[in-house]
Amino acid sequence: MSGQAGTLLEVDDLRVTFPTRTGMIEAVRGVSFSLGRERLGIVGESGSGKSQTGRAIMGLTPPQARISAQKLAFDGIDLLGISPRQRRALRGNRIAMILQDPKYSLDPVMSIGRQIVETLRTHEKVGKAEARERALAMLEAVQIRDPERVFDLHPHEVSGGMGQRAMIAMMLIAGPEMMIADEPTSALDVTVQLDVLGILDRLVSERGMGLIFISHDLRLVSSFCDRVIVMYAGKVVEQLKASELGQAQHPYTRGLLNCMPKIGADRHPLPVLDRKPEWAA
Amino acid sequence: MTSAITVDRLEVIFDRFRALKGVSLDVQPGESFGLVGESGSGKSTLLRAIAGLAPVASGSIAVNGKTLGARRDKAFYREVQMVFQDPYGSLHPRQTVDRLLQEPLAIHGFADGERRIERALDEVGLGNGFRFRYAHQLSGGQRQRVAIARALILEPSILLLDEPTSALDASVQAEVLNLLEEIRRRRKLTFLMVSHDLAIITHMCERLMVMQGGEAVENLVANDLVERRVTKDYTRNLLRASDGFVRTA
């Protein structure tokens, strides 16, 4: 293993560029961070490049986009240097990703159980019966009460919260070392959101995974993660410990925290963000 | 004083599914009233039923003291306008902002369209430069401003707001909420606002109703939430959830 002990992922000067009719658009402009076995939050508004950062690590950037980085290494493996085949072997096996809305990210014509089994058998040589057993056990681990029944259901037959649990089960079955969760709970009701986060939290800490949690909700991220990266216009504007969010220095971070209505804070009108051009510079 | 909106034991049934099970509600003129609940609680259905967009099975709805029939007349839509959740879906993709705003004026036969469009755009902070743009040339926040301008152009007295900011970024949400508050103060409007976010409802509304499974769970004033004076477990759960994630050891 190269790099410092305990480092799973190293990102140095990551850039993602999209060609458009009006020239090149840099969605991610020189992002650098490293991840150990911890929970790291990436926060920003739409268009800040947070999702493109996650997708670039996962290798899901659209083919027309250009990715460059001084270093993009997972457990010492140079992700930009390896073949697509090697990349596929990593994806879903050692690196997993949870997407926002289970309605769109699960296969609508395949039962939930079969999708989980498919993931498992792609990455491991296991028999059908054993795969089924492990899928059922995994569904149980994400607190689905009746795994036998849910195994045979199709995605449209389950609620959003249930779908997202099935997705987590599918992503965890191959035992990944790193997980990227892109807005995993934004499509869910607030109370269900907490259940799903609770499951994710328990599984991540039990298995000692590294987690990248991408979200627009700064308060949620800070209550869930150990460390937070704040992105604006494709750049990291601030990195801080989640517990020290109250002492955030950058006006953008403070603005994001301030502009949310809070129960008990009587502020009319709400403070709004005064965007400065130099933040994006 | 006659109430702005009175809903009495309203039932809405889609096929065999009872989406609203006898909900009653009373909103005073100039008041801002909130409806809170999770998906499927019936909060949006209640709003849509008032606007005439849901199949009412029984019960009654009265606006400004006038009981509504199965069909809404033109006068109703001059008094009551609605702003929808998704500004990407509620604006016609092939009409300019100008055309969008002319539509309600044409329907209701207003003569001074020019002046009204200018004023409405000005009021939502967009200015004349946006007048001949299409929806896809606007950001989410700008689209929602256009939707609000379209609702305001007939000078209604009641606005029905269905999660008006849930599709927007936090900072843009603050701007739109501020805009709504300012318009309400200036025009003395009545708001009936739906949200799943307790913090937004306590910020915007004086009174609120918590809904679950098509029924009213409890009626509260905003201050009850601030001081956590709630009686039902369901509301308590919602309150706890809005505090964010808490790690259990």
Interface residues (C-beta under 8 A of the other chain):
Chain A: E45 S46 G160 D189 V190 T191 V192 Q193 L194 L197 G198 D201 H216 D217 L218 R219 L220 S222 S223 F224 G255 L256 C259 M260 P261 K262 I263 G264 R267 H268 P269 L270 P271 V272 L273
Chain B: E38 S39 G140 D169 A170 S171 V172 Q173 A174 E175 L177 N178 E181 E182 H196 D197 L198 A199 I200 T202 H203 M204 L225 V226 N237 L238 L239 A241 S242 D243 G244 F245 V246 R247 T248
